Amino acid sequence: MRRSWRMADPVPALYLVYLDVAVADHPDPASDLVPLAPGLFLTESSRTRSQVYHAIKRRFAPRRLLVAPLADDPKFKGMQAGALAWLRRRGA
């Protein structure tokens, strides 16, 4: 009997992203970045933090960039309309 070992698909992680680029005005706007406030976004990805960081860096070439994984859904108030609904939908 031959067993086939298959790695499980990576669980998507939630990342907090800060970048100093007007993403909405960019020629290739990011539908995968959910805006919270100017320059502040959430994104979900199965990629590593480094992969997410470098993909955003190549795409937007920002002067400032931060990508931080979140251990849990953040709590927030007063952020851009639709952000909380997106966060709740992803957990459904």
C-alpha positions as CSV (number, residue, x, y, z in Angstrom):
1,M,0.0,0.0,0.0
2,R,1.4,3.3,-1.0
3,R,0.5,6.4,0.9
4,S,0.5,9.8,-0.6
5,W,1.4,12.6,1.7
6,R,0.1,16.0,0.6
7,M,0.7,19.2,2.3
8,A,-2.4,21.0,3.4
9,D,-3.2,24.2,1.6
10,P,-1.9,27.2,3.5
11,V,-4.4,28.9,5.6
12,P,-4.9,32.5,4.5
13,A,-3.4,35.1,6.9
14,L,-4.7,38.6,7.5
15,Y,-2.1,41.4,7.0
16,L,-2.1,45.0,8.0
17,V,-0.4,47.1,5.2
18,Y,0.8,50.7,5.2
19,L,2.1,52.3,2.1
20,D,2.5,55.9,1.0
21,V,1.0,55.6,-2.4
22,A,-2.4,56.8,-3.6
23,V,-3.5,53.2,-4.5
24,A,-6.9,54.3,-6.0
25,D,-5.0,56.6,-8.4
26,H,-2.5,53.9,-9.4
27,P,-2.8,52.5,-13.0
28,D,-3.2,49.1,-11.5
29,P,-5.4,49.6,-8.4
30,A,-5.3,46.9,-5.8
31,S,-8.6,45.1,-5.4
32,D,-6.9,42.8,-2.9
33,L,-6.1,45.8,-0.5
34,V,-9.1,46.8,1.6
35,P,-8.8,50.5,2.6
36,L,-9.1,51.4,6.2
37,A,-7.8,55.0,6.1
38,P,-5.4,56.9,3.8
39,G,-2.4,54.6,3.3
40,L,-3.7,51.9,5.7
41,F,-5.1,48.6,4.3
42,L,-6.0,45.1,5.2
43,T,-5.4,42.2,2.9
44,E,-5.7,38.4,3.1
45,S,-3.3,36.0,1.5
46,S,-2.0,32.5,1.6
47,R,1.4,33.9,0.7
48,T,4.1,34.5,3.3
49,R,4.7,38.0,4.8
50,S,7.8,38.4,2.7
51,Q,6.0,37.4,-0.5
52,V,3.2,39.9,0.2
53,Y,5.7,42.6,1.1
54,H,7.7,42.1,-2.1
55,A,4.6,41.9,-4.4
56,I,3.3,45.2,-3.0
57,K,6.8,46.7,-3.2
58,R,7.1,45.7,-6.9
59,R,3.6,46.8,-7.8
60,F,3.6,50.3,-6.2
61,A,7.2,51.2,-5.5
62,P,6.4,53.1,-2.3
63,R,8.9,55.1,-0.3
64,R,7.4,53.7,2.9
65,L,5.9,50.2,3.3
66,L,4.9,48.1,6.2
67,V,3.3,44.6,6.1
68,A,2.4,43.0,9.4
69,P,0.6,39.7,9.9
70,L,-2.3,39.9,12.4
71,A,-2.9,37.1,14.8
72,D,-6.6,37.9,15.0
73,D,-9.2,40.2,13.4
74,P,-8.5,43.8,14.5
75,K,-11.0,46.0,16.3
76,F,-11.5,49.4,14.8
77,K,-13.8,52.4,14.7
78,G,-14.2,55.2,12.2
79,M,-12.4,53.5,9.3
80,Q,-13.5,53.6,5.7
81,A,-17.0,52.4,4.9
82,G,-17.2,48.7,4.0
83,A,-14.0,47.6,5.8
84,L,-15.8,46.1,8.8
85,A,-18.3,44.3,6.4
86,W,-15.4,42.9,4.4
87,L,-13.7,41.7,7.6
88,R,-16.9,40.0,8.8
89,R,-17.6,38.4,5.5
90,R,-14.2,36.7,5.3
91,G,-14.8,35.0,8.7
92,A,-18.2,33.6,7.5
